[in-house]
Amino acid sequence: MGGRMKRAFSLLLSLYLIMSLTVPAAASPKAAARVDVTVRPDSIVRIGAGLSLETGELVTVNCAYSPRIAEVDFGLVSANNEFGYFSGNDGICSETIRISKTGIYYFAIRNNSEEPVEVTGYVYY
């Protein structure tokens, strides 16, 4: 094997090892839901059907929104309408929520801005 091939193989092996050590097998999602919605000003929108989630499960949100300066919250609404959320930043939302109590949850987006917000991305659970 030439020097260039050895370096390429070594780099690929290193990347594989890093990824396998940093991403636990339990982090693999059961399903993914596509998000493609316009949220009106000063409103909250539930996306999709209720998710039956158990304590300890993870829900990962990877979305982009426009305009980037909008104030947007992403999170889960519980059966008793409690909204656990985190805010996007500069047009991006990439966060993971650990479920603390088994139940039915709805993914939701709240637009705290005075203009409509376009949101696209995925929710993994």
N, C-alpha and C positions, 0 to 999 in steps of 0.2 A: 504494500500500500504506500502510495506517495505521501509526502509531507502534507500536501494540501488535503488529500482524502482523510488522513489521520486527524487533522484539525477539524474538519467538517464533522466527521464521525464523533469526535470527542465533544464538540459543541452540542450536537444533537443528543448524545447520551447525557450530558450535563443538564440540558433543558428537561429531558424526560425525568431524570432523577429529582430535580427541583420540583417539578409539577407533581410528581407522585408523592413527595414528602409534604408538600404544603397544602394539598387538597385532600382531606379525608374522604374515604369512600362514602361515609354517611351524608356527605354534602351533596350527593347526586340527587337532583330533583325527581319527583315522581311524574310531574307534568309541567307544561308551560302554557301560559295564556298570552296571546298577542294583545297589545294595547294600541289602539289607534282611535283617538277621541278628541273632540273639541270640548273644552270645559268653559262654560259661560262665566262671566265675571261674578265674583262673590258667591260662588256656588260649589257644591260638592256632588260628585258623580260616583255611583257604585258601578264597578265594571264586572260583568259576568255574573255567574251563579255563585251561591254561597259555597265556601270551601270547608269541608269537614277536616279540621286539623287537630292534632293531638299535642299535648305538652311536650316541648322539646323540639318539635318540628321547625324547620327553617323556611321562611318565605323571602326570596330575593327579588328585589325590584331593580331593573335596569331600563331606565327610560330617558328620553330626551324631550325637551319641551321648548316651544317658541311662542312668544319672544323670550329670550334668555334672561331678561331682567325681571320677568314676572315672579311673583311670590307664590310658590306652589308647594302644597303638602301632599305626601304620599303615605298611605298606610292601610290599616285594616280596621273595619268596623265590626264590632262584636254583635251578638244577638241582642244585647241590651243597648245598642246604639252608642257605645263608647268608641271613640276614634283614637287609636294609637297611631301616631304619625311621626314622620321626620320631614324636614324641608329639603327641597331640591336647591341646587346652587349653580348659578351661571348656566342654566339650561340643561343640567344633568342631574339625574337621581340614580344613584347606585348604592343601595343599602340592603342589609339583611336583617330580618326580624325573627327572633326566636319566640315561639309561641309559649306563653306561660300558663295557659289554661285550656284544656280540651274544649272544643266547641265549634260552632259554625261562624265563619268570618267572611266578610266581603272586602275585596280590594277596592279602595276608593282614592279619588284624587280631589283635592280642594284647591280651587283657584281663589287666592286672596287678592287678586289684582282687579283693576278696573277695565280690563279688556280681555277678550277671549284668549284662551291658551290652547295650542295644538300639542298633543302628547302622543308620542309613539314609543314602542319598546316592548319589553316582555316582563312577565311576572313568573318566577319559577317557584314551585312548591312541591 
